[in-house]
Structures are given as C-alpha cells and as structure tokens.
Amino acid sequence: MKQDPRRARQKRNYDEPLPRDEMDDNYQDQNSYSQPRRRPWMKILIFLIVLIAIVLAVKSYLSHKSVEVSENVTIVAVTPIESTILIPHEECHNETTSKLVKNKNATFFNNLFDSKKNPKYIQQNSTKRVCQTVNAESQVTNGYVVKYQFGNYIESMNVVTPPPLNAVIPLTELQKYQQQALVNNVASDAVSNK
C-alpha cells in the first residue's frame, strides 16, 4: 500500500482541523446525516396512546351495553307521603242564660199579704244557639316515595299510585308513574292558588 507523499512529509497537528480531503476519507457518505434518525421511544409512545384509546372505547361500549340490558328495576320500598291539613267545620251548642226580672203581676198589696204567690222578681230563662268554626286536623296522602334498585344502585322517586312491593318492572313504566305525579302536583298547585 502506497502512502500519499504529502501525508508522509507532514506531521499531523491535532490542534488543527483535518483538511477537507482527509475528512472525506474518515467519514462515510454525508447523505446519511440528512435523514432523521428514528427514535424507538416515539413508536412506543404512539403505541401506548392507541392502546389507551382502544381500551376506553371498549369500556364505553360495554358500560353502555350493560345499561341497555338492565332496564328492569326492582321495587325495594314504598313509603306514603303524608301531610296534615286543617279542615274547618262548625261546632254548635245551646247556651241557656238565666236572669231575674221584675214580676209584672206583683203589686204593692201582694207583697204585703201574699209574697209567695207573686214574688217581686222572677227568674227568666233564655236559650240561644251558639256556633263557632273549629279546625280539625286530618292526615292526607299526597303520593308515595318509591325506592327501587337499578343495577347496583338504589334510587328513589315520587309517584301518585304505588307499584307493588318487590315487583320487577321496566324503568320506563316507573317513570310514567313519576310523570303522572308531576301532572297531578301542577294541577293541585293551580287549584290551591285560586
């Protein structure tokens, strides 16, 4: 192998940069630097993001499917909603009053001789009917609180007519009871405001 005569004559100074022709000999093709290096951690990160998105989509689908399957609810408890109202009514009774009035038949001479037959004053009785308004308390049922089990949860709602205890009914039917309760409450509020 023959050496370049210029290289043999010159000693290498390591503080100076290499001449351009020697640089080309020591390094490979410069085009290899123009392509970006692929980072393996970027592939892993993209893979994890896609995997998490798939897991969330599957979980959402399964939870939505389980809600559709368990549309039936079990009635756990039915409690009446009672309120106390005052009902006015009249209470009447007879009152008897007595008073002493001067006897019209009594004269001066009757008082002297026979005071027992014609006394100076006699008792006069009068009866009068007295009425007053009294409020009586009464318990009224305004609806029912129904507790029902929906999946693993226990919920409650107000209804007008209670479903049977421990019955298994569709949730939509129970919601119809609730809508009927709302309509009746609005109607009773309108009547009471008049």
C-alpha positions in Angstrom: 0.0 0.0 0.0 1.4 3.2 -1.1 1.1 6.3 1.1 0.3 9.8 -0.2 3.6 11.6 -0.3 2.1 14.7 1.2 1.0 12.9 4.2 4.3 11.3 4.8 6.1 14.5 4.7 3.8 16.4 7.1 3.3 15.5 10.7 -0.2 15.7 11.9 -1.1 18.6 14.2 -4.0 17.5 16.3 -5.0 21.1 17.3 -5.8 22.0 13.7 -8.9 20.6 11.9 -8.4 18.0 9.3 -8.1 19.1 5.7 -11.2 18.6 3.6 -9.9 15.6 1.6 -8.9 13.7 4.8 -12.3 14.4 6.4 -13.9 12.7 3.4 -11.8 9.7 3.9 -12.5 9.3 7.6 -16.3 9.7 7.4 -19.0 7.8 5.4 -21.3 9.4 2.9 -22.6 12.8 4.1 -26.1 11.9 2.9 -26.5 9.6 5.9 -26.8 12.8 8.1 -29.6 14.3 6.0 -32.2 11.6 7.1 -33.5 12.0 10.6 -32.8 9.1 13.0 -35.9 7.2 14.1 -36.5 7.3 17.8 -37.7 4.0 19.3 -39.4 5.7 22.2 -41.7 7.6 19.8 -43.0 4.4 18.4 -43.7 3.1 22.0 -45.5 6.3 22.9 -47.7 6.2 19.8 -48.5 2.5 20.5 -49.5 3.3 24.1 -51.8 6.2 23.1 -53.5 4.0 20.5 -53.8 1.2 23.1 -55.4 3.5 25.7 -57.9 4.8 23.1 -58.9 1.3 22.2 -59.4 0.3 25.9 -61.5 3.4 26.6 -63.7 2.7 23.5 -64.3 -0.9 24.6 -65.0 0.1 28.2 -67.5 2.7 27.0 -69.2 0.3 24.7 -69.5 -2.4 27.4 -70.9 0.0 30.0 -73.5 1.3 27.5 -74.5 -2.2 26.7 -74.9 -3.1 30.4 -77.3 -0.1 30.9 -79.4 -1.3 28.0 -79.6 -4.8 29.4 -80.7 -3.9 32.9 -83.7 -1.7 32.1 -85.8 -3.6 34.7 -85.9 -2.2 38.2 -86.9 -3.9 41.5 -89.2 -2.0 43.9 -87.5 -2.1 47.2 -89.7 0.1 49.4 -92.9 2.1 49.2 -93.5 4.9 51.7 -96.5 7.2 51.8 -96.0 10.9 51.8 -98.5 12.2 54.4 -99.3 15.8 55.3 -101.5 17.3 57.9 -104.3 19.6 56.7 -106.8 21.6 58.7 -110.5 21.0 57.8 -112.8 23.8 59.1 -116.2 22.8 60.4 -118.9 24.4 62.6 -119.5 23.3 66.1 -122.8 24.4 67.6 -124.4 24.1 71.1 -127.2 25.7 73.1 -126.4 28.1 75.8 -129.0 28.8 78.5 -128.9 32.0 80.4 -131.0 33.0 83.5 -131.7 36.4 84.8 -134.0 37.9 87.4 -136.7 40.2 86.1 -139.3 42.3 87.9 -142.7 40.4 88.1 -145.4 42.3 86.3 -148.1 40.7 88.5 -146.6 41.8 91.7 -148.3 44.8 93.3 -147.7 46.6 96.5 -150.6 44.9 98.2 -149.5 41.4 97.0 -146.1 42.0 98.6 -147.7 42.8 101.9 -150.1 39.9 102.2 -149.1 37.1 99.9 -145.5 37.4 98.7 -145.1 33.7 97.9 -147.6 33.6 95.1 -146.5 36.7 93.4 -142.8 37.4 94.2 -141.3 40.8 93.4 -138.7 39.2 91.0 -139.0 36.1 88.9 -136.3 34.0 87.1 -136.5 34.2 83.3 -134.6 31.6 81.2 -133.5 32.1 77.6 -131.8 29.6 75.2 -129.5 30.7 72.5 -127.7 28.6 69.8 -124.0 29.4 69.6 -121.8 28.3 66.7 -118.1 28.6 66.1 -115.7 27.4 63.4 -113.2 24.8 64.5 -110.3 23.4 62.5 -109.8 19.7 62.7 -106.5 18.1 61.7 -106.6 15.3 59.1 -103.8 13.2 57.6 -103.8 13.2 53.8 -101.6 11.1 51.5 -100.1 13.2 48.8 -98.2 10.4 47.0 -95.6 7.8 47.7 -91.8 7.6 47.7 -90.7 4.5 45.8 -87.2 3.2 46.3 -86.1 0.9 43.6 -82.9 -1.0 42.7 -81.4 -0.2 39.3 -78.3 -2.3 38.7 -76.1 -1.9 41.8 -77.7 1.5 42.8 -80.8 2.3 44.9 -82.7 5.3 43.7 -86.0 6.9 44.7 -88.8 8.9 43.1 -92.2 10.3 44.0 -95.3 8.7 42.4 -99.1 9.0 42.8 -100.0 5.4 42.8 -97.5 2.9 44.3 -96.4 -0.1 42.4 -96.4 -3.4 44.3 -93.5 -4.1 46.6 -90.7 -6.4 45.3 -92.2 -6.1 41.8 -89.8 -6.2 38.8 -91.0 -3.6 36.2 -89.3 -1.7 33.3 -87.8 1.7 34.3 -89.9 3.4 31.6 -93.1 2.3 33.3 -91.9 3.6 36.7 -91.1 6.9 35.0 -94.7 7.1 33.8 -95.8 6.9 37.4 -93.5 9.8 38.1 -94.8 11.9 35.2 -98.3 11.4 36.4 -97.3 12.6 39.8 -95.8 15.8 38.3 -99.0 16.5 36.4 -101.2 16.0 39.5 -98.9 18.2 41.6 -99.1 21.0 39.0 -102.9 20.7 38.9 -103.3 20.8 42.7 -101.0 23.8 42.9 -103.2 25.6 40.3 -106.3 24.8 42.3 -104.8 25.9 45.7 -103.6 29.2 44.2 -107.1 30.3 43.1 
